[in-house]
Amino acid sequence: MTSPIDFPEPTLVRVNGITLEVFEAGRENAGRPVVLCHGWPEHAYSWRHQVPALVAAGYHVIVPNQRGYGRSSVPSEVTDYDITHLTGDLVGLLDHYGYQDATFVGHDWGAFVVWALAVLHPSRVNAVVNLSLPYQERGERPWVEVMEEALGGDFYFVHFNRRPGVADAVLDDNTHRFLSNLFRKDLPVGPPRPGMTMIDLARAQAPLGEPLMSDTELAVFVDAFERTGFTGSINWYRNLDRNWHLLGDVDPVVRQPALMVYGERDAVLRSERLSELVPLVDVVTLDSGHWIQQERPDETTDTILTWLAQRDAQGRG
């Protein structure tokens, strides 16, 4: 099974020199585009709960599997996953559908890309909604270097960069077990136990909490990664320090209206300077772990729709 009945059928769209698998709904609502961007190790299907409500509210919903995921292209060069390429894919989607700009919604790595899109291509973003990951201040030193010093070489961001191919192979060999252990309710993000690595999580025998989704839903993710492997998606991490350099000459302030949604039990650190870097930001915290839009689907959907409605009303005023 690749897609449940109530999720849009995919189409393949050629953009930015690659092909993206795109799930689209609400084309009849042309002129009000919302683009939903998934995180790692996820899939467009992670937005399954939000799509119908957004369409019913009058939005044209566009949900890509980003490069390295699903049936989208999986380039072989590591640098093909840097922030220039990832944001370029989203700009290409807007061009394909004939939109000058759109509201972009991201979770986890998808949030990182959406924040970057807002500063790299500000004219293409009319508003931002991001879950879990706040805007990342660039700082004076490359991100992986800082993480290695603070969190050590086994932290998965660092391990993916310093030992290329090692985690990829273990996750590829244990795809179902890894995703089954990772997608659990109330997990902060990543391995739930001190000292546990992503490799340990992929080899862990016992379930580590209440399942986040049904077996049928989990199969969508498992089938996708069994087809592609994990290397393409992990290559996003391998461009973090490259991205740090690429963003060096960019105005770092996000000037669009923005909504930041945190999970109460998500271990992703909150930004202490978010309102300085994103002056038009509103902040909401939901009773959730890391997988916010899947873990608290109704609350997430209501939060997004309420904020969008308020923004639209203010725009009309």
C-alpha positions in Angstrom: 0.0 0.0 0.0 1.4 3.4 -1.0 -1.4 5.8 -0.3 -4.7 5.6 1.7 -8.0 6.3 0.0 -8.5 9.7 1.6 -5.1 11.0 0.7 -4.6 12.7 -2.7 -3.2 10.6 -5.6 0.3 11.7 -6.4 1.5 13.4 -9.6 5.1 13.7 -10.7 6.2 17.3 -11.3 9.4 18.4 -13.0 11.0 21.3 -11.2 14.5 22.7 -10.7 16.1 19.9 -12.7 14.5 17.0 -10.7 11.1 15.3 -10.3 9.0 15.8 -7.2 6.2 13.5 -6.2 3.4 15.9 -5.3 0.0 15.3 -3.5 -2.4 18.0 -4.4 -5.9 18.8 -3.3 -8.3 21.8 -3.6 -7.3 23.0 -7.1 -10.8 24.5 -7.3 -9.5 26.9 -4.6 -6.9 28.4 -7.0 -5.4 31.5 -5.7 -5.0 30.4 -2.1 -2.0 28.1 -2.1 -0.6 26.4 1.0 2.5 24.2 0.6 3.1 21.6 3.4 6.7 20.5 3.9 7.5 17.3 5.8 10.5 16.6 8.1 12.9 13.6 8.6 12.4 10.7 8.3 8.9 11.4 7.1 6.8 11.7 4.0 4.1 14.0 2.5 1.6 11.6 4.2 2.6 13.1 7.6 0.2 15.9 6.7 -2.8 13.6 6.0 -4.8 15.0 8.9 -4.5 18.6 7.8 -5.2 18.3 4.1 -9.0 17.8 4.1 -9.6 20.7 6.6 -7.4 23.1 4.6 -9.2 22.3 1.4 -12.6 22.7 3.1 -11.4 26.1 4.4 -10.7 27.2 0.8 -7.0 26.5 0.3 -5.3 24.9 -2.6 -3.1 22.4 -0.8 0.2 21.3 -2.3 2.2 18.6 -0.5 5.5 17.5 -2.0 7.7 14.6 -1.1 10.9 16.6 -1.1 14.0 15.5 -2.9 15.4 12.2 -1.5 11.9 11.0 -0.4 9.2 8.8 -1.7 9.1 8.7 -5.5 10.8 12.1 -5.9 14.3 12.2 -7.3 17.2 11.0 -5.2 20.3 12.7 -6.5 23.6 11.0 -5.8 25.7 14.1 -5.0 25.6 15.2 -1.4 25.7 18.8 -2.3 22.5 18.4 -4.3 20.7 18.5 -1.0 21.9 21.9 0.2 19.5 24.7 1.1 19.9 26.3 -2.3 18.5 23.2 -4.0 15.9 22.5 -1.4 14.4 26.0 -1.5 14.8 26.1 -5.3 12.5 23.0 -5.5 9.8 24.9 -3.6 10.2 28.0 -5.9 9.9 25.6 -8.8 6.6 24.2 -7.5 5.2 27.7 -7.3 6.3 28.4 -10.9 4.7 25.1 -12.0 1.3 26.0 -10.5 1.5 29.6 -11.6 1.7 31.2 -8.2 3.8 34.2 -7.3 3.7 33.4 -3.6 2.2 31.0 -1.1 1.9 30.2 2.6 4.4 27.6 3.5 4.0 25.2 6.4 6.9 23.1 7.7 7.7 20.5 10.4 11.2 19.5 11.6 13.5 19.7 8.6 10.7 21.0 6.5 10.5 24.0 8.9 14.3 24.6 8.4 13.7 24.8 4.7 10.6 27.0 5.0 12.5 29.5 7.3 15.4 29.6 4.7 12.9 30.0 1.9 11.5 33.1 3.6 14.9 34.8 3.7 16.3 33.5 0.4 13.2 34.1 -1.7 11.1 36.5 0.4 8.9 37.6 -2.5 7.7 34.0 -2.9 6.5 33.6 0.8 3.4 35.4 2.0 3.4 33.7 5.4 5.1 31.0 7.4 3.8 28.3 9.8 6.4 26.1 11.3 6.2 23.2 13.8 8.8 22.1 16.3 11.9 23.8 14.8 12.1 27.6 15.4 14.2 29.8 13.2 17.8 28.9 13.6 20.1 31.8 14.4 23.2 31.4 12.3 25.8 32.2 14.9 29.5 32.7 14.5 30.5 29.0 13.9 29.1 26.3 11.6 26.3 24.3 13.2 27.8 20.8 13.1 31.0 22.1 14.7 29.1 23.6 17.5 26.9 20.5 18.0 30.0 18.2 18.1 31.6 20.3 20.8 28.4 20.5 22.9 26.9 17.1 22.3 29.7 14.8 21.2 30.3 12.6 18.2 27.5 10.2 18.7 24.8 12.9 18.4 23.1 11.9 15.2 23.6 15.3 13.5 27.3 14.9 14.1 27.5 11.2 13.4 25.7 11.5 10.0 28.4 14.1 9.0 31.5 12.5 10.5 30.8 8.9 9.6 29.1 9.0 6.3 27.3 5.8 5.2 27.5 4.0 8.6 24.0 5.0 9.9 22.6 4.8 6.4 23.4 1.1 6.1 22.0 0.2 9.5 18.7 2.1 8.9 18.4 0.5 5.5 18.7 -2.9 7.0 16.2 -2.2 9.8 13.7 0.1 8.2 10.5 -1.2 9.7 12.0 -1.6 13.2 13.6 1.9 13.1 10.5 3.7 12.0 8.3 1.7 14.3 10.5 2.6 17.3 10.9 6.3 16.2 7.2 7.1 15.5 5.9 6.9 19.1 3.7 9.3 20.9 5.3 11.8 23.2 8.9 11.0 22.1 10.9 14.3 22.3 12.8 13.7 19.0 15.1 10.8 18.2 16.2 8.2 20.6 14.2 8.4 23.9 16.9 7.1 26.3 20.1 8.8 27.4 23.0 7.5 25.4 20.9 5.8 22.8 21.8 6.6 19.2 19.8 6.4 16.0 21.6 3.1 15.3 20.6 1.8 18.7 17.0 2.8 18.0 17.1 0.9 14.7 18.3 -2.3 16.5 16.1 -2.0 19.5 13.8 -5.0 19.8 11.0 -3.7 22.1 8.6 -0.9 21.3 9.5 2.2 23.1 6.1 3.7 23.8 2.6 4.0 22.4 2.5 3.8 18.6 1.9 7.1 16.8 0.0 5.6 13.9 -1.7 2.4 12.7 0.2 -0.4 11.0 -1.5 0.7 7.7 -0.3 4.3 8.1 3.2 3.2 9.2 3.4 1.1 6.0 3.3 4.2 3.9 6.6 5.4 5.5 8.2 2.0 5.6 7.4 1.2 1.9 8.8 4.6 0.9 12.1 4.2 2.7 12.5 0.6 1.6 12.3 1.9 -1.9 14.7 4.8 -1.6 17.0 3.9 1.3 17.9 6.6 3.9 21.0 8.2 2.3 19.2 10.9 0.3 17.3 12.1 3.3 20.3 12.0 5.6 22.3 14.0 3.0 20.1 17.0 4.2 22.1 16.8 7.4 25.4 16.5 5.6 24.8 20.0 4.2 24.2 21.8 7.5 27.6 23.5 7.5 27.5 24.2 3.8 24.1 25.8 4.5 25.7 27.9 7.2 28.1 29.3 4.6 25.4 29.8 2.0 23.3 31.8 4.4 26.2 34.0 5.4 25.3 37.0 3.2 21.5 36.8 3.5 19.4 39.3 5.6 18.7 37.0 8.6 15.4 38.6 9.6 12.2 36.8 8.6 9.8 39.6 7.8 6.7 37.7 6.8 3.9 37.0 9.3 4.7 33.7 11.0 3.3 31.2 13.4 5.6 29.0 15.5 4.0 25.9 17.0 6.0 24.1 19.7 5.4 20.7 21.3 5.4 20.8 25.1 7.5 17.6 25.4 9.6 18.2 22.2 13.3 18.3 23.0 14.0 20.7 20.2 15.3 23.8 21.9 13.1 26.9 21.8 14.6 30.1 20.4 15.3 32.8 23.0 15.5 35.5 20.3 12.6 34.4 18.0 10.7 37.6 18.2 13.9 39.6 17.3 14.6 37.4 14.2 10.9 36.9 13.3 9.3 40.2 14.4 5.8 39.2 13.2 5.7 35.9 14.9 2.9 34.4 17.0 3.8 31.4 19.3 1.6 28.5 20.3 2.5 25.5 22.4 0.6 22.2 22.1 0.5 19.2 24.5 2.7 17.1 22.3 6.0 15.4 21.6 8.0 16.0 18.4 5.5 14.6 15.8 3.1 17.5 16.4 0.8 17.4 13.4 0.4 13.6 13.6 0.3 13.3 17.4 -2.2 16.1 18.0 -3.9 16.4 14.6 -7.1 18.2 15.5 -5.4 20.7 17.7 -2.7 21.3 15.1 -5.2 21.8 12.3 -7.4 24.1 14.4 -4.3 26.2 15.4 -3.2 26.6 11.8 -6.7 27.4 10.5 -7.4 29.9 13.2 -4.2 31.7 12.6 -4.7 31.8 8.9 -8.2 33.1 9.3 -7.0 35.9 11.6 -4.2 36.8 9.2 -6.7 36.9 6.3 -9.0 39.1 8.3 -6.2 41.5 9.2 -5.2 41.6 5.5 -8.7 42.5 4.5 -8.9 45.2 7.2 
